[in-house]
């Protein structure tokens, strides 16, 4: 899969602040409190991180990300503002004009800047809706870009728990299916026939194989 630098021409997601190892130690220590154990200075293992993210226990809310999407359509910014995370969107007020078009005359496609701030649980919840092919193409592609950028920044465990709802639930819950889960099952049958799809971790792993293979040739 291409790195951030190699995909720079198409990437929209720019991170402004991210969790670090101290954040993970704090997260682990609050888990220890719930288990009647004292704090330690020891960093959590990769296995612990993966298990905690998969379990979605409340301490993952301490893992917070701050990012920017520059130059996205206004209508897309309103779609992405529906979610339970903080957002700061560039104003179209007439007293803050950056062009000669009054606010009342601006089209839905006028470009705006969008800053977001979310914890890990927020991101997991949003990904379930926006990685689905029932989402608008632009919203899905923006969330795919977020997932890819997160991976490129070194947050592989965090990126890999961002999956669409059908992967999480083991089937499509929508009124009408977009077909993704069937494509996923066909992919597994052809490429990973021995994966036990009743196992949540195995299902996530197979989806991520499919997701990253799809984006292997980005920006070529």
SVG drawing of the C-alpha trace seen along z (x, -y; Angstrom):
<svg xmlns="http://www.w3.org/2000/svg" viewBox="-36 -42 43 65">
<polyline fill="none" stroke="black" stroke-width="0.4" points="0.0,0.0 1.3,-3.5 2.6,-5.7 1.3,-9.1 4.0,-10.9 3.2,-8.8 -0.5,-9.5 -0.1,-13.2 -1.8,-14.3 -5.2,-12.8 -5.2,-12.9 -7.6,-15.2 -7.0,-14.3 -4.2,-16.2 -3.7,-15.4 -3.1,-18.3 -2.9,-16.4 -2.8,-12.6 -2.4,-10.3 1.1,-9.4 2.5,-6.6 1.9,-8.6 -1.8,-8.7 -1.8,-5.0 -0.2,-4.5 -2.9,-6.7 -5.6,-4.8 -4.1,-1.5 -3.9,-2.8 -7.6,-3.7 -8.3,-0.2 -6.3,1.0 -8.4,-1.1 -11.5,0.7 -9.8,3.9 -8.7,2.8 -5.0,2.4 -2.6,-0.5 -1.1,-2.7 2.2,-1.7 4.6,-3.5 4.7,-0.5 3.5,-0.9 0.7,1.3 1.6,4.1 0.3,4.1 -1.9,7.1 -3.5,5.1 -4.1,2.1 -5.8,4.3 -8.0,6.1 -9.0,2.8 -9.9,1.2 -11.9,4.3 -13.7,4.4 -14.6,0.7 -14.4,0.3 -14.8,-3.3 -11.1,-4.2 -10.6,-4.3 -12.4,-7.7 -9.1,-9.0 -7.6,-8.5 -8.3,-11.8 -7.6,-13.0 -7.6,-16.5 -7.6,-16.8 -8.4,-19.1 -10.2,-18.5 -9.3,-21.5 -11.4,-22.5 -14.4,-20.1 -17.8,-21.0 -20.2,-22.8 -22.8,-20.1 -20.3,-17.4 -19.3,-19.4 -22.9,-19.4 -23.1,-15.7 -20.0,-15.2 -21.3,-17.6 -24.1,-15.2 -21.9,-13.1 -21.1,-13.2 -17.7,-14.8 -16.6,-18.4 -16.3,-20.3 -15.2,-23.8 -16.2,-24.8 -15.1,-28.0 -17.9,-30.6 -19.8,-31.8 -21.0,-35.0 -21.1,-38.1 -18.9,-40.0 -16.2,-37.4 -16.3,-37.0 -13.2,-35.6 -14.8,-36.1 -17.4,-38.3 -20.3,-35.9 -22.8,-36.7 -23.7,-33.9 -27.3,-33.6 -26.0,-33.0 -23.2,-30.5 -23.8,-27.1 -23.9,-23.8 -20.6,-22.9 -18.7,-26.0 -15.5,-24.8 -15.0,-25.2 -12.5,-24.0 -13.5,-21.5 -11.6,-20.8 -12.6,-17.8 -11.9,-16.6 -13.0,-13.1 -12.2,-10.3 -11.7,-6.8 -15.2,-5.7 -16.6,-8.6 -14.4,-7.5 -15.5,-3.9 -19.2,-4.9 -18.8,-7.3 -16.9,-4.7 -19.7,-2.3 -22.0,-4.7 -19.6,-6.4 -17.6,-3.4 -20.9,-1.9 -21.7,-2.2 -25.2,-3.6 -23.4,-6.8 -22.8,-9.3 -19.7,-8.5 -17.9,-11.7 -18.6,-11.0 -17.4,-7.4 -14.2,-8.4 -13.5,-11.1 -13.8,-8.4 -11.7,-6.0 -9.1,-8.7 -9.2,-9.2 -8.7,-5.5 -5.8,-5.4 -4.2,-8.5 -4.5,-7.1 -2.7,-4.0 0.0,-6.1 0.5,-8.1 1.4,-4.8 -1.9,-4.2 -2.5,-0.8 -4.5,0.7 -6.7,-2.3 -7.2,-2.3 -8.1,1.3 -11.1,1.0 -12.7,-1.5 -15.1,0.8 -18.6,0.5 -21.6,1.6 -22.1,4.8 -18.6,6.0 -19.2,5.2 -22.6,6.8 -22.0,9.8 -24.6,8.7 -26.3,5.7 -28.8,3.9 -30.0,1.4 -33.5,1.3 -31.8,2.2 -28.3,3.5 -25.5,1.8 -24.0,5.2 -20.8,4.7 -21.3,7.6 -21.9,10.0 -18.8,8.7 -16.9,9.2 -18.2,12.8 -17.2,13.5 -13.8,11.9 -13.2,14.2 -14.4,17.3 -11.9,16.6 -8.9,15.2 -9.2,16.4 -11.5,19.5 -10.2,20.7 -11.0,17.5 -13.7,18.1 -16.1,15.2 -18.0,15.8 -14.9,14.6 -15.1,10.8 -11.3,10.2 -10.9,12.5 -13.8,10.7 -12.1,7.3 -8.8,8.7 -10.3,10.0 -12.1,6.7 -8.9,4.8 -7.2,7.2 -9.9,6.3 -9.8,2.6 -6.1,2.1 -5.9,4.2 -8.5,2.0 -6.4,-1.1 -3.1,0.5 -2.8,-1.5 -4.0,-4.9 -2.4,-7.8 -0.7,-5.7"/>
</svg>
